[in-house]
Amino acid sequence: MTLRISVIGTGYLGATHAAAMAEFGFEVLGLDIDPDKIATLTAGRVPMYEPGLSELLLKHVAGHEGSTGRLRFTTSVQEAAEFGDVHFVCVNTPQRKGEFAADMSYVDTAIDGLAPYLTRPALVVGKSTVPVGSASRLAERLAALAPVGAGAELAWNPEFLREGFAVQDTLRPDRIVVGAHSERAERLLREVYAEPISAGVPFMVTDFATAELVKAAANSFLATKISFINAMAEVCEAAGADVTQLSTALAYDERIGGKFLNSGLGFGGGCLPKDIRAFMARAGELGADQALTFLREVDSINMRRRSRMVELAREQCGGGFLGRRVAVLGAAFKPNSDDIRDSPALNVAAQIQLQGAQVTVYDPKAVDNARKMFPSLTYAGSALEAAEGAHVVLHLTEWAEFRRLDPAELGAVVAERRLLDGRNVLDAEAWRSAGWTYRALGRPS
Ligand SMILES: NC(=O)c1ccc[n+]([C@@H]2O[C@H](COP(=O)([O-])OP(=O)(O)OC[C@H]3O[C@@H](n4cnc5c(N)ncnc54)[C@H](O)[C@@H]3O)[C@@H](O)[C@H]2O)c1
């Protein structure tokens, strides 16, 4: 009989995971506490922008013409508990207010809500990013609360998907890591992931703590690589060197590699910043804080890029923002996403607005989300509209659309042809030859 899978928490991770499980051929039930999200998903619409997810959802959501009908959604925990043989926990683990540590209350609530309904053997698989040690704690809690007792087993299967590539990363991940303590758990997860495994995706079984740490370590490494090149950008600025040439030259060394080596405004989003902070907090609890003190520096370098961008913008505005118009291109924390959680672009836009400028933001997908969080900023429907009358244009999220902008066309609507490239990807020569002052982080003026 085909496995039946429930997915608890249908946000960026869970909605994609649920659709991918249906694509693998399983019967899937997605559960969320947000009734609006469930209504949207049931109607076959994706509550966020994620390339390819809409098509995958429509292919499988029950009740839509031509769909396989394998994917349904609910707000009933009991229904999900009774439905699933395997339950994936994909709820949020944000940063706790006023602390570095992760807020585990959503994961705890999800397990506490599910367990009392588990009357037959089931595997609960955590995918949320959690502090090391959580899986052991939750495994005990699950078995204690479930009527089926030890028949309710836990495994941990961290998720590495990248927003903007979530569908392909879920269907064909680089690797599948599973913290599992029994043959049954491993067998069930091999069955769930039979398709990617048969396509050659490495499948690694580890203990709980190692599985949890792989995720924390991967994010820490990526954050460190970005902050490394941004630290080099700071030195380049002081020495009058060009960080883009520096990173190109470094990337020729295969041991270093060019990925995640582009200097710019740094990282943001719902994962890297909170994950490295939670990792530091957890290492502290374990008495291993010294091992991760470098992550504090990684975080500081990253946040300094935002302040530096505000300073550069102020300089370009003649030393003060009062009465100045600033156009901001980009609101999402990265391109191909509408996710604005800890977005460097919006952070910079908001700081500049608070210092007296009139800031107009344009983003191809994230304007609606941005407006909800920063209602006092002005929003435009195109880059051209945002740039109207601007004294400086800031390029802060690396959408392909911005690389195709015509410097002459934009130049015709701005008050002053001043461009700050926060992502070091625009063609400096093309902009300069169209009469613009082009400045970027880590490059000579
Ligand atoms: N977004 C990513 O790119 C990504 C990548 C890898 C790992 N992760 C991790 O995955 C987890 C989820 O991240 P996300 O970005 O999808 O978050 P999200 O906020 O988009 O989604 C979480 C969802 O869980 C729901 N939820 C909360 N408590 C619930 C409960 N008790 N029962 C049912 N639903 C509940 C929320 O309503 C929300 O829809 C986090 O731990 C994150 O660190 C995220």
PDBQT file of the ligand as one rigid body, heavy atoms in Angstrom, charges set to zero:
ROOT
HETATM    1  N1  LIG A 501      12.487  28.729   4.058  1.00  0.00    +0.000 N 
HETATM    2  C1  LIG A 501      13.601  28.084   3.786  1.00  0.00    +0.000 C 
HETATM    3  O1  LIG A 501      14.294  28.348   2.794  1.00  0.00    +0.000 OA
HETATM    4  C2  LIG A 501      14.071  26.981   4.687  1.00  0.00    +0.000 A 
HETATM    5  C3  LIG A 501      15.107  26.133   4.252  1.00  0.00    +0.000 A 
HETATM    6  C4  LIG A 501      15.555  25.133   5.090  1.00  0.00    +0.000 A 
HETATM    7  C5  LIG A 501      15.028  25.005   6.372  1.00  0.00    +0.000 A 
HETATM    8  N2  LIG A 501      14.045  25.866   6.779  1.00  0.00    +0.000 N 
HETATM    9  C6  LIG A 501      13.505  25.700   8.135  1.00  0.00    +0.000 C 
HETATM   10  O2  LIG A 501      12.203  25.169   8.003  1.00  0.00    +0.000 OA
HETATM   11  C7  LIG A 501      11.354  25.661   9.027  1.00  0.00    +0.000 C 
HETATM   12  C8  LIG A 501      10.138  26.335   8.408  1.00  0.00    +0.000 C 
HETATM   13  O3  LIG A 501      10.581  27.445   7.668  1.00  0.00    +0.000 OA
HETATM   14  P1  LIG A 501       9.628  28.239   6.657  1.00  0.00    +0.000 P 
HETATM   15  O4  LIG A 501      10.478  29.214   5.966  1.00  0.00    +0.000 OA
HETATM   16  O5  LIG A 501       8.824  27.276   5.864  1.00  0.00    +0.000 OA
HETATM   17  O6  LIG A 501       8.670  28.972   7.715  1.00  0.00    +0.000 OA
HETATM   18  P2  LIG A 501       7.220  29.579   7.460  1.00  0.00    +0.000 P 
HETATM   19  O7  LIG A 501       7.000  30.559   8.538  1.00  0.00    +0.000 OA
HETATM   20  O8  LIG A 501       7.081  30.002   6.022  1.00  0.00    +0.000 OA
HETATM   21  O9  LIG A 501       6.229  28.328   7.647  1.00  0.00    +0.000 OA
HETATM   22  C9  LIG A 501       5.927  27.740   8.872  1.00  0.00    +0.000 C 
HETATM   23  C10 LIG A 501       4.453  27.339   8.856  1.00  0.00    +0.000 C 
HETATM   24  O10 LIG A 501       4.175  26.530   9.998  1.00  0.00    +0.000 OA
HETATM   25  C11 LIG A 501       2.878  26.874  10.448  1.00  0.00    +0.000 C 
HETATM   26  N3  LIG A 501       2.717  26.411  11.820  1.00  0.00    +0.000 N 
HETATM   27  C12 LIG A 501       3.232  26.920  12.973  1.00  0.00    +0.000 A 
HETATM   28  N4  LIG A 501       2.882  26.164  14.034  1.00  0.00    +0.000 NA
HETATM   29  C13 LIG A 501       2.117  25.150  13.560  1.00  0.00    +0.000 A 
HETATM   30  C14 LIG A 501       1.463  24.039  14.154  1.00  0.00    +0.000 A 
HETATM   31  N5  LIG A 501       1.523  23.809  15.463  1.00  0.00    +0.000 N 
HETATM   32  N6  LIG A 501       0.757  23.205  13.361  1.00  0.00    +0.000 NA
HETATM   33  C15 LIG A 501       0.687  23.406  12.029  1.00  0.00    +0.000 A 
HETATM   34  N7  LIG A 501       1.298  24.443  11.400  1.00  0.00    +0.000 NA
HETATM   35  C16 LIG A 501       1.997  25.297  12.160  1.00  0.00    +0.000 A 
HETATM   36  C17 LIG A 501       2.797  28.370  10.259  1.00  0.00    +0.000 C 
HETATM   37  O11 LIG A 501       1.446  28.817  10.240  1.00  0.00    +0.000 OA
HETATM   38  C18 LIG A 501       3.498  28.521   8.900  1.00  0.00    +0.000 C 
HETATM   39  O12 LIG A 501       2.588  28.428   7.816  1.00  0.00    +0.000 OA
HETATM   40  C19 LIG A 501      12.231  26.575   9.876  1.00  0.00    +0.000 C 
HETATM   41  O13 LIG A 501      12.777  25.841  10.917  1.00  0.00    +0.000 OA
HETATM   42  C20 LIG A 501      13.328  26.981   8.909  1.00  0.00    +0.000 C 
HETATM   43  O14 LIG A 501      14.513  27.350   9.581  1.00  0.00    +0.000 OA
HETATM   44  C21 LIG A 501      13.551  26.827   5.968  1.00  0.00    +0.000 A 
ENDROOT
TORSDOF 0
